[in-house]
């Protein structure tokens, strides 16, 4: 059974305080909607013109009672309600600029008494008075001919129960309500100054004195934002809105609520935190209390969903909708949908399925047209528990069916279960309305419908009446619609195996004409449609966006077993009445077999001897895997044929039984033709063809065996002693065994059975230990791997050696091991070039002159090489001992071979040694101070050597020792010479010049008597010398006030005498110069505090200015005193009397040591404090 469930509007009624009491809404700019229709109908008779807050309430049948913006109350006739004294209700404690300006609560146990809770604000637009606080009013609907009047109020609820202070001015704009756990109770909840305030409403009215205060660990940033309780009473959602002057920093919090005690948990879960550039305003729970929605202003209007069933609720935040607009509210409607307002819109938005997960949410923008009225920021809040649903479920799918259209297929049987209820006198009545008549069909809790057909189309309603646990008469109602359709079926389709003749791997398939009629069978194609998919999930879920476009061309070349999924469904119930099947599509190219190698064997002695060119045991099936290569053996078969036409015809014409032994029909070789064929499509094949160039026939080849020239062959060997046992190079006999030995290989065995069985092969053919008279057995093997076996006899003779013990020496060189000049050069590796060619004649001189010309003298680096006569030293005159470093004495091994009778040889040995170079070290580069000559040296020599020195390539004969006195820079070379071996080593020392600075007064520029006194040393163009200099400054107390620096300038100096220090970084010394920086103080304070007690010219002394005059005058030009520049200065006395604070003038003339005059006139202040 397959079915589609589509959400409808209008949910069931739960209690007499059911969602119908929330049927009529008035809000915004004279806007309203009525939920007695589906979808709700826009109302245009509302009198509210409210920026935010509003509230309304209806009776249990959904008829309007009254509504309010918090300041005014309008009755069902849309005229102002009055107090019992006739005063109009137009100045209540709420405010249309308050987020939630009012909440209406029916008094339990009464059909006429209602309470209007109002919330004021001090956030008001022009023209509206601020009135923060929380109050309630009592309304009696039996008054004024059923239009209702206010019989009591306002009652101030903003009284702190502990301090008894009125805290109205700090009260928030929030109020919400929910049914209590106890019978006939409601909880009305608000917030102020970090505390929740919960007021119980029961049959006794509003319990003001028993308010439950719940302090929480949360500090709000603002009064604004919605407060809502979940329908099941478990959670409270708190929007802390703050967005002003482009600062957006609000938050959203989630608290736990106890609907029995009214207590709110102290520690919230932060859903949206401060600093996220979000300012939450509206909150609303889904009807099942499993999802929470938050509307937030972040420059736009955003709506987020949170999953309350997740263990980490904040992590489930999902953006549901984002649109242009200011802050707006969210409110759960009696139809189970959540409605959203965006200010200034002609429409309400709707979250159509708020119980679902975020990815499945259907958010409808501009869903409900308001018939010319407009939304503002607010929507009316209601007692959240009024909106709790009762569920009706399909017993098979467990889908909730309340107010939904459900599609089934003809022939299905279903059972509909109603949710369990508690109470007494429970009665059930199921009715069916087919559009014309309504009939009672069952009085059982659950409804069973068997073998559905079109007569079952219609509306099914359940009414449950009972007395609940609180002794209230309750009516529970639920409705859903059923529509029944013809079921779908689909016939199985054969797999498609297509041979791609053009080789591109693609083909276009006409499923519509070739397959669809087969799949549909007898179904009406006008009523049923068929889709093809690439996966089962898309087929099952009717994801037509991913359906294959027809005709279908495969997207990847040569798909191997691509599954195609077929779906047939009734057009009118595509997700309810459908059936699926699948088939496999494969596209095969004309096979491209691997070119087989020839099938080669060696001739044998069966039926005609081992030279007849025939072989009886060819098994052709052994070539299958080689020919198929990567081709699938379950898809392709291989057959072998004696003719090309047979291979091109089919798999049986001129075919060879590939699994039985086969004998070639031509001597030595036969051509075999191959056919590779698709098992599922015999027309998709490849046949080997000499003319194709791609896939050729292969040959059966019978290779001949090698021809043995001498059997047995003989090898003669001379021994070095008289035991007639020695190592023999067996390969020397190969030239005798076969005349084709250059194209054959040989294997040697100690016995004939070993040679036949290919066991115990002699692995070291070059160093085989044998005795005179031994025989071994040889396999002579052709290039095709065919072999014959023959015998090799061994004869061993005796010969003598030579005694030659010379040592050849040479100095080590600075080259790499191979004798190249590279980065691996090493003059300590014991490797060098030798000329050992003279040893050849020396050794021949040890033999009789008659045979000297018959001798070959060969040199080797190892005894093994010498004995095997391999790796001979090829050029004795230019031998480099790469393989045997000779820092200590090493042997060269000699073999003397008689060229006339090479069976006999002689042995010898002489020596080589590489002499070490002198070893020492040098330090480079170095510095020589031109003002202080020094020396350089060969450091840490490992012996007593003589030395040669040179500078810039010119020999310096002043020293033959390891040291050399120097007074100038340059490139020096020192060569150490071993006078015994004459081995030499040369190293280079770079010497750079430097010098102490030459510093004079002419090198210094002084800027004084200024806002920025400074000293500058001219160091450009080696003005001070060739050294690398750094600069410091020292005051008159020899204290360094500016440490050494690279910059030759000192700024922001006080007047005084300084010493300039110029230090060579290469340690060639420090030059210094005393300088004067003049400063004429602007004031002095002669109060004997030790600071500025006298006026004196700073930086002036007779050492710098031998001639000077300093005169001081009052402001009228009268002379006061004359002071000496080396004196104590003027102390502010005139004729022993204190002069007052005033400006005084000076006239100064200074003459420096060069005769240059400096004149200054100015004034300064005498300050007395």
C-alpha angles and dihedrals in degrees: 000000000000124000142170120222116203120191118243130192127252117053130212127283117251109183139350082273089055132143091280086079084067094048099109123055129185119186147131121019100354090309128146144159135204120213095199086097132052111264098022117262122238115243121211101180098079120126098203121112099175132160094207126332125069140143138190139176138196135193124261090275093053098258115144116254104174143316137206146193090209095263100053134035121209121196126219089277088058093244126123115276115228139215115251089263091059096255110143117249095237104116106053127151097262129084133216087222091057115100093234105014095175149011124194120213125183113224109247112245093021131094094195111035120088133171123220111202111199130199120199131194145201091216097091136151121234114293097031123093120231115245112166115188147082122263140154136214130202117228125194111202091194089070127090094025093305095313091105135231136217106255099176141015179284097281111183110229095175093090113120105232093214104043094024086221121143105246097178092126092064097040117125127234093247135111134155138163142203138177112269125234091243119077117273096006137124129186118220111196133193137160140230136161099350095316134103115218116206118192119193118220116196140144088298093057129242113350099218098167094047096058112154112226117202115188112206135197095242133097118207124220095205144009095238131093136075129286119203137173119215114250090246091053096238103110141039118205116207124195113197102194121196124158120142135145092000091306108125111184115140133132143210121223134189121209132184116240130203107211091193099056102020090234120145119209112253098224116064129201108240109227098172116018132209113270096037092107089246130121111192115209112159128045132182135170124219117249091255090049089234098111134044124202124202125190113206136184114225099153086300134044110269129181120201132189126214124194108226093192092063119097089226103044098175091056091060094066109137128179107237101176139358124189142151113276148085128276117307141177136248125216132180111232130213088253091064094251125117117234123208130201125207112187118256096016127134088216144053118230119225135210096210100194109022095165091065130090119273096257090056098045117126107207109186116201116209092008102153118041111215096209096244097324122110140223125242125188101288141065125191116269122221139192096285095215090061086073098056111125132218112224132230114191140192103244092219104043097025088224116156105242103185110137094349136128109237124195122207136173127247111268097028121127120210140183121208116202125200120215115262115262132194128221140074135287089027112184129179128204122181115191131187124208116191092186094270108044135025119212136177108245105172145010095196128105091242128047121218121195116185130199096358121217136168090282087071092065111119148067122315119200132186124200118187118188122191147140107252128218090270090055093251121143106241133192116197116193135185135173138187137164129232127202120182124207139183110275123243129234134180131205120228115260127215119245116259120231108181127188111216105216097181092054099228094113095234133105137167115233124200099216091162096063101024102042112014096072089051093047094047094047107175096349117122107254089208091061101033128050131194131217133187122215139182096227139033094238093060089046094050094044095045091236094174091172086073096042117128113262111237132263087042123222114186112245098213123047119255100001110203112218097338109185116226115198119210125204126190118185142165108261091223094050104025095159096040107042110040141122132199139203135164143214135191124247120201127175115198125192120221094279118264104207123194113259104254122227119238116278101241128185136165122253114259138197095250115118103353108008134276095292101054098093097234132116125190103196111062107147103195096189088073087074094058099092092044091052095044094049105165094355115115110252089208089061103035133048129200126217130179125219139188092219136042092230090055092053091047094048105054142305095280107045111103087347124165119220096247096196096055126073111270130202119212113244096210127059114265097348146022132191115240121198119211131207120195110191136183105245091216096043116032091190089066101079145124124218124197109247130178090220098048097076091208108064113026132180117258130225135242102221127191105198120207121242121248119272115237112219100191126017114209100023119198131222122194122204133182116221125216093225139022100268092089091222121112147135114284132198099227093190089074088078096057092089088059096045098057136010088215093053093127089067097039138072127222134213123191130212134183094229139025093244088054091052091050093047095038091234133137093018114190100246099187101058093166097052104036113156110225141162130221111282096023121141127204131185125240134205110209106202126196124218087261091057096254116137147185128201124232139163130255119201120203127215119185126195136180134252137165135245135228132245108225116149106167122147121218116201135188137166120263115258134217097244134104122265091272093051095254127131101243143130087280094063112144129178093186099055097096091237123123143135120281134189103213095155091108088069089070094065092037091058094044088054087065090065132072111281090235094067102032093099090052093059130095112201111202128186126213136180096222137035090235092055091047094050093047092041092231134128093025116188097256102199113028091180090061104030121157115194094221094146098043112041106206109203080134125032115294131187130244112201122220131209121189114199124190105227092204095050108020092180089084126060141168132220136217144160139214134169144244131196132184112217117222122241120237110277124219139127136229136201114235136211104027135173128236117196108219088211092053117034117214141177140248128211149190101252130217099355114193094218148009107286139163116240139215119202129195137173121211089345095309117117115245109205094182092100138029093173129088093269132065126190111227136187101173139045129254144108110304127191126198123193121195114205126200101214091201100052097018088227111152136197124191127196132180129230121193113209118194123197128235137162142194113269122263105222125184136164088259089064092059131079117194125195108192141160087042142110088262113033110196145173120213125189117204106232099157123123093010089297091158096037140285095291130106103251139195128192138225136171127222126193130221090276091058089250116141104234096175115036123219113299138167094238112087094214136087120194140184092037127167118229114274147095116297138182117223113215119200113187126190108228089215090063096253092135146275124277120199140190132185115228136178126228111195122216127174107203117235093216145355133204112212097196097124094246090128093249122101091339093148136034111236136157106254118221095018121119136148090251088068099025110032091180122046145148126193118186126180124201136181120244091272092057096255112145114246106176147329120228137195118240090228091045132096094267129236116315097198096261127127116192087342094306128115112251116217127251106281144118117285130190133226136199114196132181120184129181116198127211092271091054096254112146126221120196124188133176125181147116139255137189128252106209124191117191 
